[in-house]
Amino acid sequence: MNSDLVVMDNSIVKASYNLSVSEQRLLLSALAQIPKNQPIDPKQAYYITREDFIRLGANADQATRDIRNATKDLMKKTLLIETNAGILEFHWLSEVLRFDKNADARLKAKYPNPEDYKNYINGLRKYNLLESLPFGRRSDDIVARVVFDSRILPLLSELKANFTQFLLDDVANFGSVYSFRFYQMMMQFKSTGYCKISLDDLRYSLALFDKYDATKDLKKRVIDTAIHEINEKSPYAVKYELIKTGRKFTHLELKFKSKKASKPTVKDFKRDPETPDLFIPMTDAQRYLFAAKLSEMPEMSKYSQGTESYQQFAIRIADMFLDTEKFRELLPLLRKAGFQ
């Protein structure tokens, strides 16, 4: 995930939501798995791993707990979008599965009679819920699986004119939620290095409805915290000024530039057409994401063991990606599935 480019529609960046640092990490981990400029299946699931969170600055000893708590909290959070008819509100996520390696054992203990257990499993299969159980799951690194609310998908895919780009490494060590939000806002104006926003709009975008009414409190608790952390931990140096209208502070002005002479670049993983057998690195999250896609492709039937579920097959495919020869063999199907 070191150089995963995150693309967020500016409607989201401008929207009012209040996410914790762990919720931001969860969101960024999922967003990094979404191919740019390609339609997204509304039912597409994204796998969140401990590695994802650790690379975004989480404590290794607490990463699993942070992911579980973040999925619970983000399921309750809503996103507010201004429209010409009013404020549209909807949830970020439609579904979360928090994996539990002991789930199947508990079910068998609950239904000790094999026939009762079979009937329960058939009931899950009947109502399309069978995949929600982690049968055959091997990797403890996968902690959760999330599915976005269908309302948000147009804002995450098929991006055209308005978009914000930044590298996950840029924000990996942020500890304040305000630093994430300020950085996203800055990247909207990366080409000019200048951003001006009214304090009212800033409070709205950060969901500070009943907090820090006094400008001095807003400056101390929010602005100074974010600017200090961005200057210390990101590739950008930023200065700010509070602007008065009359005798009252009404606007925040940001001026920023890259600390390096050259702009951040993204490692190009595209291969020369003449060398399709070159090994392409994948994060764990990418392995499980594309393994799930390939498991449903007819071309993969020759690799199937016949009796396994799609999920069990996907887990085997994810393991196959770790083998250089198998990876080369499956690369054409990976590209067909959107891997670049």
Helices and strands as residue ranges (DSSP letters): E 5-8, H 10-14, H 21-31, E 46-49, H 50-55, H 63-76, E 78-83, E 86-91, E 93-98, H 103-110, H 114-126, G 130-132, E 142-148, G 150-152, H 153-156, E 164-167, H 168-171, H 177-187, E 194-198, H 199-205, H 215-218, I 219-223, H 224-233, E 236-245, E 248-258, H 284-294, G 298-303, H 310-320, H 324-336
